Amino acid sequence: MRKLIVTEFLTADGVMEAPDQWHGPYFDDDMARTVAAQMARSDALLLGRRTYEGFAAAWPAMPDAPGAEHMNGVAKYVVSRTLDTVEWNNSTLLGGGDQEELAAEIAGLKRRDGAAISVMGSATLVRWLLARGLVDELDLLVDPVVIGRGRRLFQEGLPVIPLTVAESRMFGSGVHHVVYTVGTPLQKGESGKDV
């Protein structure tokens, strides 16, 4: 079974929105190696509509940038109820049915042969996947900055989700790279002791 791995840049206060406005000063050689390793272990991307549209506008226009070969060539699965088509190379549109059908479709992708499926950005999709127990790992790069505004990865409404630290490393820049394995969301009334 393939793993579904969420990879995100975050601020210390959990903001993931607009990393172009706060992440740049922390991108160093440690970060470059880590991002390259994240890309190397996946052969598919699962993206929400907004992230897909941003990536589809940017990556084809910079074919020589680091990571562009991977991003432009990898299989891309796009979750959207509003898009009718997806034009970026190797893209497939998901989400034509109800939420249970979508969850089954994503679970089916995980059962296919292949390397990991990465989710980048896509905050709404990530929360939806977490609530349904479809995420296997969170691979987070937490920058040492608080910006106090913007969309956060974890917001109200998520169930209790047990995490286990699988890897933790501090870069010289102060970025904390932490990888969590994700447990099954607890239902109301359940105790974390039973997990």
CORKAGI-V152397 format. One record per backbone hydrogen bond with DSSP energy under -1.0 kcal/mol. NH is the residue of the N-H (numbers start at 0). CO is the residue of the C=O. E is the energy in kcal/mol with one decimal. If there is no record, write none. Layout:
BEGIN
nh=NH co=CO e=E
nh=NH co=CO e=E
END
This chain:
BEGIN
nh=1 co=109 e=-3.2
nh=4 co=116 e=-3.0
nh=5 co=136 e=-2.7
nh=6 co=118 e=-2.9
nh=7 co=138 e=-1.8
nh=9 co=140 e=-2.6
nh=10 co=14 e=-1.8
nh=11 co=144 e=-2.4
nh=13 co=10 e=-2.1
nh=15 co=150 e=-2.7
nh=16 co=150 e=-1.4
nh=20 co=17 e=-2.2
nh=21 co=18 e=-1.2
nh=22 co=18 e=-3.1
nh=25 co=22 e=-2.1
nh=26 co=23 e=-1.6
nh=27 co=25 e=-1.1
nh=31 co=27 e=-2.7
nh=32 co=28 e=-2.4
nh=33 co=29 e=-2.1
nh=34 co=30 e=-2.9
nh=35 co=31 e=-2.3
nh=36 co=32 e=-2.1
nh=37 co=33 e=-2.4
nh=38 co=34 e=-2.4
nh=39 co=35 e=-2.4
nh=40 co=36 e=-1.4
nh=41 co=38 e=-1.7
nh=42 co=115 e=-2.0
nh=44 co=74 e=-2.6
nh=45 co=117 e=-2.8
nh=46 co=76 e=-2.9
nh=51 co=47 e=-2.7
nh=52 co=48 e=-2.9
nh=53 co=49 e=-2.2
nh=54 co=50 e=-2.9
nh=55 co=51 e=-3.3
nh=56 co=52 e=-1.4
nh=57 co=53 e=-1.5
nh=58 co=54 e=-2.5
nh=61 co=58 e=-1.6
nh=64 co=61 e=-1.6
nh=67 co=64 e=-2.2
nh=70 co=66 e=-2.7
nh=71 co=67 e=-2.9
nh=72 co=68 e=-1.6
nh=73 co=69 e=-2.6
nh=74 co=42 e=-1.2
nh=75 co=89 e=-3.0
nh=76 co=44 e=-3.2
nh=77 co=91 e=-3.0
nh=78 co=46 e=-2.9
nh=79 co=93 e=-1.9
nh=90 co=87 e=-1.2
nh=91 co=75 e=-2.7
nh=93 co=77 e=-3.7
nh=101 co=97 e=-2.3
nh=102 co=98 e=-2.5
nh=103 co=99 e=-2.2
nh=104 co=100 e=-2.3
nh=105 co=101 e=-2.4
nh=106 co=102 e=-2.5
nh=107 co=103 e=-2.1
nh=108 co=104 e=-1.8
nh=109 co=105 e=-1.9
nh=110 co=106 e=-1.2
nh=115 co=40 e=-1.9
nh=116 co=2 e=-3.0
nh=117 co=43 e=-2.9
nh=118 co=4 e=-2.4
nh=125 co=121 e=-2.8
nh=126 co=122 e=-2.3
nh=127 co=123 e=-2.0
nh=128 co=124 e=-2.8
nh=129 co=125 e=-2.7
nh=130 co=126 e=-2.3
nh=132 co=129 e=-1.6
nh=133 co=128 e=-2.4
nh=135 co=3 e=-2.6
nh=136 co=3 e=-1.5
nh=137 co=179 e=-2.4
nh=138 co=5 e=-3.8
nh=139 co=177 e=-2.9
nh=140 co=7 e=-2.6
nh=141 co=175 e=-2.9
nh=142 co=9 e=-3.3
nh=144 co=142 e=-2.2
nh=152 co=13 e=-2.1
nh=157 co=154 e=-1.2
nh=163 co=180 e=-2.2
nh=165 co=178 e=-3.2
nh=166 co=178 e=-1.6
nh=168 co=176 e=-2.6
nh=170 co=174 e=-3.1
nh=173 co=170 e=-1.9
nh=175 co=141 e=-2.4
nh=176 co=168 e=-3.2
nh=177 co=139 e=-2.4
nh=178 co=166 e=-2.7
nh=179 co=137 e=-2.8
nh=180 co=163 e=-2.8
nh=181 co=135 e=-2.4
nh=182 co=161 e=-3.2
nh=185 co=159 e=-3.3
nh=189 co=186 e=-2.3
nh=193 co=190 e=-1.7
nh=194 co=191 e=-1.2
END
